[in-house]
Amino acid sequence: MVHLRVDLQPADLLQHILAPYQVGRPRCIALIEEARVQKLDALRLCAARYNLSETELYERASTLIGMAFHPAVPHGAVKMPQVDHLEHLTDIRQVKAKIFDRDLVFAAPTLDGFVTLHARLQRNDNLRRQICIVPPKTLRHAIQETQNPSLYQYATQKLARIWPHASAHLGLGHFRRFLFLGAVLSVAALSAWDPPMLEFLIFAFLALLYVSPASFRLYASLYGTLLGRPEKPRLMSNHDLPIYSILVPLRDEASLVPQLANALKALNYPPEKLDIKFVVETVSPQTVQAVERELDYLPFELVKVPDGMPRTKPKAINFALPLARGEHVVVYDAEDIPHPNQLRMAATFFAQEPDIDCFQAELLIDNSGENALASLFATEYATQFGLIMPALAEFKMPMPLGGTSNHFRIASLRYVGGWDSFNVTEDADLGMRLARLGMRCAMLPSATREEAPINIWPWVKQRTRWMKGWMQTLLVHSSQLRLLSIQLGWRNFLFFYLYIGGMVFAAPMHGIFLVKFTCEALYYQGELPARLAHAWPYFIVLSMTYGSAIITGVLGLIRVRKPLLIVYQLLLPLYWILTSIATLRAAWQLAVDPFSWEKTTHGKTRVQRNLWAKKQNRTRRLLVHARRFKRQLIAKAKRASTTTD
């Protein structure tokens, strides 16, 4: 039994806690000072440095000062009213509870809190029967459970309360949805039926829909190619890094959890400054169990999202947003493998660019050569994230963010209302809201590896959701046109409608044109040359559209060093027919089922996906060997010098 001094000092207590690991007092003093400078709890810092569990440290600290300890808070024991300012939940260190009609306080003190509690025990021994020590993770989980109603309300209503016209929940009435469906079908019908009296108007309209977005994409791709790869700055040291939160929404993805956990553990960021939350819906019990098996790692925490409408990814991450403790926050998907230096690089850029509120990391497809579908998908990503979005950032235009690897200043994200829980492409909508409020986005010179669908039906379902989300975004932000034009400015206002609107309305026409020309070729075989001569303006428009798409795709593939995939560009017309099917399907879903989320099934690729982790480990081993060899050379040189003297 260790007898502690009455005037206990933090260094004394920490030395006793770490006694089994033979950590001396000078080292304990240094750890406490380091924690103070970095604004961390010394116990969390020790858990990270010595690879210890918080449960073990808190149990030992409780035993030393003679307090009761329990590794978990009994379900339903905490009695806490619903709070309005949910972002303050992360600061709570003790809560009242009731167990078998007995009032109790569950507490997770800091090291200084343990010292203060020890001093109070000397004056009031009854406190030992009133307080139970628990690990911080356990306390945070218990608080979250009590606040589930408030967190759910925050997730589904926060945006609508602060910005009603920017929420798909309020801005997509039945009339507007069916009117939009009619508009999409009408444009598609005009492209299939071209009466002579309207031929010129239809041609001009189709040229606007096709050529304008295609021309801009080509120009942006050429500009992005000229930009080249930005220089990477000197990364921040551990002492200067802020706390960084990571939100990982999961549903029915238990098989991917081990790979995801390994990718997050490989991040080159101090564990004591990481706040990683696996946000799992309660309807996925197997995924919950898979995450629970990984929770021994200090930064990992599990946030269970109660089942309820809408069942969307943005609702889940909105639910967890108030619980994030970091200065910055990033979202990763289950299949993601971010570059190990990505967080450190994002923190460095945030410090160097105070006027940037969001950084989008580049998304790369690592199963690009698996089949033709994956190759064309990879080409899209190489063009969009490697060329077009860097150009948009340089032009200071609205950036349609990707669904993952978005790094935010958490204060800015909360200010704009977080994500729209009812928008099925919450990333693109958020990029527009940031632009409307004058907040800038930029590209981060770091990449995250992703998995492309390898089967047609999963691809169609994913693309249906994407196109439906673009339609939602187009409708929601069109509810106040005058305000939108004032907030964006005329240049960005026109870009929004030509680029986004053109993409939505032009997509169905690819399939319709193919069907139309095929039918005419079969039906009017004798008159085919004359009819083709009559349709030459349309062939020019299509040629310009496909030509620009092929050029941008080739530029993107060359940039990511995958020139062998260029041959698959010959299949681009068939790929765009699939896009037509998905777009028409999306327009119908928007009208009848606007908030349904067709989840993409991942983990189907046969390609090994741990390349970055292997490279990182190999690099570390090479560095260790290089340093060892350098020390040996220096030692030999010193011995040789001594012998010569």
Residue pairs with C-beta under 8 A, 6 or more apart in sequence:
2 16
2 64
4 12
4 13
4 16
4 64
4 65
4 118
5 12
6 119
6 122
8 115
8 118
8 119
9 115
10 32
10 42
10 111
10 112
10 115
11 25
11 28
11 29
11 32
12 25
13 61
13 64
13 65
13 111
13 114
13 115
13 118
14 23
14 28
14 31
14 32
14 42
14 43
14 46
14 111
15 23
15 24
15 25
15 28
16 64
17 43
17 46
17 57
17 60
17 61
17 64
18 28
18 46
18 50
21 50
21 52
23 50
31 42
31 45
31 46
31 49
32 42
32 111
34 45
34 239
35 41
35 42
35 44
35 45
35 111
36 42
37 239
38 45
38 239
38 273
40 272
40 273
41 110
41 111
42 110
42 111
43 54
43 57
43 58
43 61
43 110
43 111
44 54
44 136
44 272
44 298
45 272
46 52
46 57
47 53
47 54
47 57
47 272
47 298
48 270
48 271
48 272
48 298
49 272
53 296
53 298
54 135
54 136
54 137
54 298
55 71
55 135
58 69
58 108
58 133
58 134
58 135
58 136
59 69
59 71
59 133
61 111
61 114
61 133
62 68
62 69
62 133
63 69
65 114
65 117
65 118
65 121
66 121
66 128
67 117
67 121
67 128
67 131
67 132
67 133
68 128
68 131
68 132
68 133
69 132
69 133
69 134
70 132
70 133
70 134
71 134
71 135
71 138
72 134
72 138
73 97
73 106
73 134
73 138
73 139
73 141
73 142
74 97
74 99
75 145
77 97
77 98
77 99
77 104
77 106
77 142
78 95
78 96
78 97
78 106
78 142
78 143
78 145
78 146
79 95
79 96
79 97
79 98
79 146
80 95
80 96
80 143
80 146
80 147
82 147
82 149
82 150
83 89
83 147
83 150
84 150
86 147
86 150
86 151
86 154
86 322
86 323
87 322
87 414
89 140
89 143
89 144
89 147
89 322
89 323
90 140
90 323
90 324
90 325
92 139
92 143
93 107
93 108
93 109
93 110
93 113
93 136
93 139
94 105
94 106
94 107
94 108
94 109
94 131
94 139
95 105
95 106
95 139
95 142
95 143
95 146
96 103
96 104
96 105
97 103
97 104
97 105
97 106
98 104
103 130
104 130
104 131
104 132
105 130
105 131
105 132
106 131
106 132
106 133
106 134
106 139
106 142
107 113
107 117
107 131
107 132
107 133
107 134
107 139
108 133
108 134
108 135
108 136
108 138
108 139
109 116
109 117
109 133
117 127
117 131
120 127
121 127
121 128
134 142
137 295
137 301
140 301
140 323
141 301
141 302
144 151
144 303
144 304
144 323
148 306
151 319
151 322
151 323
152 306
152 308
152 319
154 318
154 319
154 321
154 322
155 315
155 316
155 318
155 319
155 321
155 418
155 421
156 169
156 308
156 310
156 315
156 318
156 421
156 422
158 318
158 417
158 418
159 166
159 167
159 417
159 418
159 419
159 420
159 421
160 167
160 169
160 170
162 417
163 416
163 417
163 433
164 170
164 171
165 171
165 476
165 479
165 480
166 417
166 420
166 429
166 433
166 476
166 477
167 420
167 422
167 476
168 420
168 422
168 423
168 429
168 472
168 475
168 476
168 594
168 595
169 420
169 421
169 422
169 595
171 475
171 476
171 479
172 422
172 472
172 475
172 476
172 590
172 594
176 475
177 475
177 590
177 591
177 594
178 591
180 471
180 475
180 587
180 590
180 591
181 587
181 588
181 590
181 591
183 505
184 504
184 505
184 508
184 583
184 584
184 587
185 587
187 209
187 505
187 508
187 509
188 508
188 509
188 512
188 584
190 198
190 202
190 205
190 206
191 202
191 206
191 508
191 509
191 512
191 513
191 516
192 512
192 515
192 516
194 202
194 203
203 537
203 538
203 541
206 509
206 538
206 541
207 541
208 498
208 502
209 502
209 505
209 506
209 509
210 502
210 506
210 509
210 541
210 542
210 544
210 545
211 541
211 544
211 545
212 498
212 502
213 498
213 499
213 502
213 503
213 506
214 544
214 545
214 548
214 549
215 544
215 548
216 495
216 498
216 499
217 383
217 388
217 548
217 549
217 552
218 548
218 551
218 552
219 391
220 387
220 388
220 391
220 392
220 395
221 383
221 387
221 388
221 391
221 551
221 552
221 555
221 556
222 555
223 391
223 394
224 386
224 387
224 388
224 389
224 390
224 391
224 555
225 387
225 555
225 559
227 390
227 391
227 394
229 445
230 443
230 445
232 345
232 445
233 345
233 348
233 349
233 352
234 348
235 341
235 344
235 345
235 348
236 344
236 347
236 348
236 351
238 270
238 273
240 351
241 269
241 270
241 273
241 344
241 347
242 273
242 326
242 327
242 328
242 347
243 273
243 274
243 275
243 325
243 326
243 327
244 269
244 273
244 274
244 275
244 326
244 327
244 328
244 329
244 330
244 343
244 346
244 347
245 275
245 276
245 277
245 324
245 325
245 326
245 328
245 329
245 330
245 410
246 264
246 274
246 275
246 276
246 277
246 329
246 330
246 331
246 332
246 343
247 277
247 279
247 317
247 320
247 321
247 324
247 329
247 330
247 331
247 332
248 260
248 264
248 276
248 277
248 278
248 279
248 331
248 332
248 333
248 334
249 279
249 280
249 313
249 316
249 317
249 331
249 333
250 256
250 257
250 278
250 279
250 280
250 281
250 284
250 287
250 291
250 334
251 280
251 281
251 283
251 284
251 287
251 316
251 599
252 284
252 286
252 287
252 599
253 284
253 287
253 334
253 602
253 603
254 284
254 286
254 287
254 289
254 290
255 290
255 603
256 334
256 335
256 602
256 603
257 278
257 287
257 290
257 291
257 293
257 294
257 334
258 290
258 294
259 335
259 337
259 609
259 610
260 332
260 334
260 335
260 336
261 294
261 297
261 300
262 610
262 613
263 336
263 337
263 338
263 610
263 612
263 613
264 276
264 299
264 300
264 332
264 338
265 297
266 340
266 612
266 613
266 616
267 274
267 338
267 340
267 342
267 343
268 340
268 341
268 343
268 344
268 616
269 343
269 344
271 297
271 298
271 299
272 298
274 298
274 299
274 343
275 299
275 301
275 324
275 325
275 326
276 299
276 300
276 301
277 301
277 302
277 303
277 320
277 323
277 324
278 291
278 294
278 300
278 301
278 302
278 303
279 303
279 305
279 316
279 317
279 319
279 320
280 287
280 288
280 291
280 302
280 303
280 304
280 305
281 304
281 305
281 307
281 311
281 316
282 288
282 304
282 305
282 306
282 307
283 307
283 311
288 302
288 304
291 300
291 302
292 302
294 300
295 301
295 302
303 319
303 320
303 323
305 315
305 316
305 319
305 320
309 595
310 421
310 422
310 595
310 597
311 597
312 421
312 422
312 424
312 426
312 595
312 597
313 403
313 426
313 597
314 418
314 419
314 420
314 421
314 422
314 423
314 426
315 421
317 331
317 418
317 419
318 418
318 419
318 421
321 329
321 410
321 413
321 414
321 418
324 410
326 410
327 409
327 410
328 346
328 347
328 350
328 407
328 408
328 409
328 410
329 407
329 408
329 410
329 413
330 343
330 346
330 405
330 406
330 407
330 408
331 403
331 404
331 405
331 406
332 338
332 404
332 405
332 448
333 403
333 404
333 450
333 602
334 602
334 603
335 450
335 451
335 602
335 603
335 609
336 404
336 405
336 448
336 449
336 450
337 366
337 448
337 449
337 450
337 609
337 610
337 611
337 612
337 613
338 361
338 405
338 446
338 447
338 448
338 449
339 361
339 446
339 447
339 448
339 612
340 612
340 613
340 616
341 446
342 361
342 405
342 444
342 446
342 447
342 448
345 444
345 445
345 446
346 359
346 361
346 407
346 444
346 446
349 356
349 359
349 442
349 444
350 356
350 359
350 407
350 409
353 442
355 440
356 440
356 441
356 442
357 408
357 409
357 412
357 413
357 434
357 439
357 440
357 441
358 399
358 401
358 406
358 407
358 408
358 409
358 412
358 413
358 431
358 434
358 439
358 440
358 441
358 442
359 406
359 407
359 441
359 442
359 443
359 444
360 385
360 389
360 399
360 401
360 402
360 405
360 406
360 407
360 441
360 442
360 443
360 444
361 405
361 406
361 407
361 443
361 444
361 446
361 447
361 448
362 385
362 386
362 405
362 443
362 444
362 445
362 446
362 447
362 448
363 381
363 385
363 402
363 404
363 405
363 447
363 448
363 450
364 378
364 381
364 382
364 385
364 447
364 448
364 449
364 450
364 560
365 374
365 377
365 378
365 381
365 382
365 449
365 450
365 451
365 452
366 449
366 450
366 451
366 607
366 609
366 611
367 374
367 451
367 452
367 454
367 605
367 606
367 607
367 609
368 374
368 375
368 377
368 378
368 452
368 562
368 565
369 375
369 562
369 564
369 565
370 452
370 454
370 605
370 606
370 607
371 454
372 568
372 571
373 452
373 453
373 454
373 455
373 456
373 459
373 575
374 452
374 453
374 454
374 605
375 565
375 568
376 568
376 569
376 571
376 572
376 575
377 452
377 453
377 459
378 452
378 557
378 562
378 565
379 553
379 556
379 557
379 565
379 568
379 569
380 553
381 450
381 452
381 556
382 553
382 556
382 557
382 559
382 560
382 562
383 552
383 553
383 555
383 556
384 402
384 556
385 402
385 443
386 556
386 559
386 560
387 552
387 555
387 556
387 559
388 552
389 399
389 400
389 443
390 443
392 398
392 399
393 399
393 441
393 442
393 443
396 440
397 435
397 491
397 492
397 495
398 431
398 432
398 434
398 435
398 488
398 492
398 495
398 496
399 431
399 435
399 441
400 427
400 428
400 431
400 432
400 500
401 427
401 428
401 430
401 431
401 441
402 427
403 425
403 426
403 427
404 448
404 450
405 444
405 448
406 427
406 430
407 444
412 434
412 439
415 437
416 430
416 433
416 434
416 437
416 439
417 433
419 426
419 429
419 430
420 426
420 429
420 430
420 476
422 472
422 594
422 595
423 429
423 469
423 472
423 473
423 476
424 465
424 466
424 468
424 469
424 472
424 595
424 596
424 597
425 465
425 466
425 468
425 469
425 470
425 472
425 473
426 469
428 469
428 470
428 473
429 469
429 472
429 473
429 476
429 477
431 441
432 473
432 477
432 496
434 440
434 441
435 441
435 487
435 488
435 492
436 477
436 484
436 487
436 488
437 487
438 487
449 609
449 611
449 612
451 602
451 603
451 604
451 605
451 609
452 605
453 459
453 462
453 600
453 604
454 604
454 605
455 604
456 578
458 600
458 601
458 604
459 578
460 578
460 581
460 582
460 585
461 598
461 600
462 598
462 600
463 578
463 579
463 582
463 583
463 586
464 582
464 583
464 585
464 586
464 589
464 598
465 586
465 597
465 598
465 600
466 582
466 586
467 504
467 507
467 579
467 582
467 583
467 586
467 587
468 586
468 587
468 589
468 590
468 594
470 500
470 503
470 504
471 504
471 586
471 587
471 590
472 590
472 594
473 500
474 500
474 501
474 504
477 484
477 496
478 484
484 493
484 496
485 493
488 496
504 583
506 545
507 576
507 579
507 580
507 582
507 583
508 580
508 583
508 584
508 587
509 580
510 573
510 576
510 577
510 579
510 580
511 576
511 577
511 580
511 581
512 580
513 538
513 542
514 573
514 577
517 535
520 528
520 531
521 528
524 531
532 539
546 572
546 573
549 572
550 569
550 572
553 566
553 569
553 572
554 566
554 569
557 563
557 565
557 566
589 596
